[in-house]
Amino acid sequence: MTVWKDPGDRRPYPAWKVLLLDRDGVVIRDRGYLADPEGVELVPGAAGAMARAKAAGWFLVGVSNQSGLGRGLISPAELEKVMHRMDRRLAAEDASFDAFYYCPHAPGQGCACRKPAPGLVEEAGLADGLDGRSWVIGDKISDLELGLGLGTRAILVRTGYGAQVEQEALDRWGREGPVAVADDLPAAIDIVLADPGSGT
């Protein structure tokens, strides 16, 4: 696991009230192995949705596979610039991540932090507080598997790769199963905030 932003011990929220968000295809447009900060483009409505979740008391944690590092396609310095550009865009709408962790390894490197493995969340010290009231939102099957493996609920957004894997998700978990499907992050946040348990 690599830490981009860590809140330390300053976590004034219920332990379960964590919203785990993928980055590419959910918060920003997925442009493959993005190395140029000028390519950072927020998914429409994503910042506003994150701001609504933060205002409702949710702790927003980014969890992202960044295999471009392990593959040698982007450098740590390039990733840092991309992250800062995204953060500035989000901060302008009061929507910054409270914490952000990423896996820098390529597939096959045998790490414990590449999603759907739970290492990113466990090493961040968040896994013990998660339960069926917590959520993971992503656009890939690995995001959904991460959430369900941690005991949270999961939402697949149709942005990014989501539309391509929606049928696979439905085949695996069913329409009435533990995975919800939403058009985008704003619609996913609507689901979270409408849940009866979200305010407790």
C-alpha positions as semicolon CSV with decimal commas, in nm:
position;residue;x (nm);y (nm);z (nm)
1;M;0,000;0,000;0,000
2;T;0,110;0,354;-0,071
3;V;-0,043;0,645;0,116
4;W;-0,126;0,960;-0,075
5;K;-0,334;1,120;0,199
6;D;-0,375;0,991;0,552
7;P;-0,577;1,166;0,823
8;G;-0,373;1,012;1,104
9;D;-0,584;0,981;1,417
10;R;-0,813;1,270;1,328
11;R;-1,120;1,063;1,248
12;P;-1,427;1,223;1,411
13;Y;-1,684;0,989;1,256
14;P;-1,854;0,662;1,346
15;A;-1,619;0,376;1,262
16;W;-1,862;0,226;1,010
17;K;-1,939;0,551;0,829
18;V;-1,674;0,509;0,563
19;L;-1,736;0,543;0,191
20;L;-1,465;0,372;-0,014
21;L;-1,436;0,520;-0,363
22;D;-1,242;0,408;-0,666
23;R;-1,072;0,691;-0,857
24;D;-1,059;0,625;-1,231
25;G;-1,397;0,596;-1,396
26;V;-1,578;0,701;-1,077
27;V;-1,439;1,037;-0,967
28;I;-1,226;1,125;-1,270
29;R;-1,251;1,008;-1,629
30;D;-1,059;0,689;-1,691
31;R;-0,781;0,773;-1,937
32;G;-0,576;0,460;-1,887
33;Y;-0,239;0,516;-1,728
34;L;-0,280;0,888;-1,672
35;A;0,054;1,063;-1,637
36;D;-0,037;1,418;-1,745
37;P;-0,225;1,628;-1,488
38;E;-0,380;1,823;-1,775
39;G;-0,577;1,506;-1,850
40;V;-0,758;1,514;-1,517
41;E;-1,129;1,562;-1,580
42;L;-1,387;1,509;-1,309
43;V;-1,680;1,286;-1,395
44;P;-1,977;1,525;-1,425
45;G;-2,145;1,570;-1,088
46;A;-1,883;1,370;-0,898
47;A;-1,752;1,659;-0,688
48;G;-2,099;1,773;-0,592
49;A;-2,192;1,419;-0,494
50;M;-1,884;1,385;-0,277
51;A;-1,958;1,719;-0,112
52;R;-2,309;1,598;-0,027
53;A;-2,171;1,281;0,128
54;K;-1,917;1,476;0,334
55;A;-2,189;1,715;0,453
56;A;-2,387;1,411;0,569
57;G;-2,095;1,294;0,780
58;W;-1,938;1,034;0,554
59;F;-1,562;0,981;0,560
60;L;-1,443;0,962;0,199
61;V;-1,156;0,723;0,136
62;G;-1,000;0,669;-0,205
63;V;-0,881;0,315;-0,280
64;S;-0,721;0,275;-0,620
65;N;-0,514;0,025;-0,815
66;Q;-0,237;0,218;-0,992
67;S;-0,059;-0,059;-1,179
68;G;0,090;0,193;-1,421
69;L;0,359;0,239;-1,157
70;G;0,442;-0,130;-1,135
71;R;0,432;-0,162;-1,513
72;G;0,673;0,129;-1,552
73;L;0,423;0,331;-1,756
74;I;0,400;0,624;-1,515
75;S;0,642;0,756;-1,256
76;P;0,568;0,835;-0,891
77;A;0,624;1,204;-0,968
78;E;0,370;1,193;-1,251
79;L;0,114;1,020;-1,033
80;E;0,171;1,280;-0,762
81;K;0,098;1,563;-1,005
82;V;-0,218;1,392;-1,125
83;M;-0,335;1,342;-0,767
84;H;-0,269;1,704;-0,674
85;R;-0,458;1,824;-0,980
86;M;-0,756;1,607;-0,890
87;D;-0,744;1,721;-0,529
88;R;-0,742;2,087;-0,626
89;R;-1,041;2,034;-0,854
90;L;-1,230;1,857;-0,577
91;A;-1,130;2,107;-0,309
92;A;-1,279;2,388;-0,517
93;E;-1,616;2,223;-0,454
94;D;-1,554;2,122;-0,089
95;A;-1,522;1,761;-0,198
96;S;-1,166;1,651;-0,118
97;F;-1,094;1,295;-0,014
98;D;-1,037;1,258;0,359
99;A;-0,784;0,983;0,291
100;F;-0,645;0,814;-0,017
101;Y;-0,452;0,488;-0,054
102;Y;-0,333;0,312;-0,366
103;C;-0,167;-0,007;-0,479
104;P;0,141;0,061;-0,696
105;H;0,191;-0,299;-0,803
106;A;0,134;-0,466;-1,137
107;P;-0,088;-0,774;-1,158
108;G;0,108;-1,085;-1,075
109;Q;0,348;-0,917;-0,835
110;G;0,187;-1,103;-0,547
111;C;0,100;-0,806;-0,330
112;A;-0,176;-0,798;-0,069
113;C;-0,300;-0,451;-0,160
114;R;-0,421;-0,484;-0,518
115;K;-0,801;-0,484;-0,521
116;P;-0,996;-0,701;-0,462
117;A;-0,745;-0,796;-0,191
118;P;-0,828;-0,601;0,127
119;G;-0,474;-0,486;0,203
120;L;-0,532;-0,118;0,121
121;V;-0,814;-0,093;0,373
122;E;-0,659;-0,318;0,636
123;E;-0,325;-0,137;0,636
124;A;-0,506;0,194;0,664
125;G;-0,665;0,069;0,986
126;L;-1,018;0,101;0,853
127;A;-1,128;-0,258;0,803
128;D;-1,228;-0,329;1,163
129;G;-1,487;-0,052;1,168
130;L;-1,665;-0,141;0,846
131;D;-1,996;-0,327;0,845
132;G;-2,315;-0,364;0,645
133;R;-2,383;0,009;0,674
134;S;-2,059;0,100;0,495
135;W;-2,025;0,121;0,117
136;V;-1,779;0,071;-0,166
137;I;-1,843;0,247;-0,498
138;G;-1,656;0,148;-0,812
139;D;-1,674;0,064;-1,180
140;K;-1,504;-0,276;-1,179
141;I;-1,581;-0,621;-1,044
142;S;-1,271;-0,595;-0,824
143;D;-1,424;-0,294;-0,645
144;L;-1,741;-0,489;-0,573
145;E;-1,546;-0,793;-0,455
146;L;-1,342;-0,571;-0,224
147;G;-1,652;-0,428;-0,062
148;L;-1,836;-0,756;-0,023
149;G;-1,523;-0,924;0,113
150;L;-1,500;-0,652;0,378
151;G;-1,866;-0,695;0,473
152;T;-1,986;-0,368;0,323
153;R;-2,242;-0,307;0,055
154;A;-2,132;-0,217;-0,295
155;I;-2,248;0,004;-0,579
156;L;-2,140;-0,036;-0,940
157;V;-2,149;0,287;-1,140
158;R;-2,200;0,271;-1,515
159;T;-1,929;0,531;-1,581
160;G;-1,577;0,411;-1,660
161;Y;-1,589;0,036;-1,714
162;G;-1,912;-0,007;-1,523
163;A;-2,145;-0,039;-1,819
164;Q;-1,919;-0,308;-1,964
165;V;-1,924;-0,523;-1,649
166;E;-2,281;-0,460;-1,539
167;Q;-2,414;-0,784;-1,683
168;E;-2,135;-0,983;-1,521
169;A;-2,222;-0,825;-1,187
170;L;-2,591;-0,906;-1,231
171;D;-2,509;-1,263;-1,331
172;R;-2,296;-1,306;-1,020
173;W;-2,503;-1,130;-0,758
174;G;-2,853;-1,085;-0,905
175;R;-3,073;-0,780;-0,923
176;E;-3,183;-0,814;-0,563
177;G;-2,841;-0,906;-0,430
178;P;-2,581;-0,710;-0,232
179;V;-2,470;-0,500;-0,531
180;A;-2,664;-0,196;-0,649
181;V;-2,616;-0,036;-0,989
182;A;-2,624;0,341;-1,048
183;D;-2,567;0,556;-1,354
184;D;-2,287;0,757;-1,193
185;L;-2,146;0,878;-0,863
186;P;-2,427;1,130;-0,797
187;A;-2,684;0,850;-0,837
188;A;-2,476;0,623;-0,615
189;I;-2,459;0,886;-0,342
190;D;-2,837;0,921;-0,368
191;I;-2,860;0,550;-0,281
192;V;-2,624;0,590;0,014
193;L;-2,799;0,893;0,157
194;A;-3,146;0,742;0,113
195;D;-3,052;0,433;0,311
196;P;-3,230;0,425;0,650
197;G;-2,908;0,338;0,828
198;S;-2,701;0,620;0,683
199;G;-2,795;0,875;0,945
200;T;-2,746;0,657;1,253
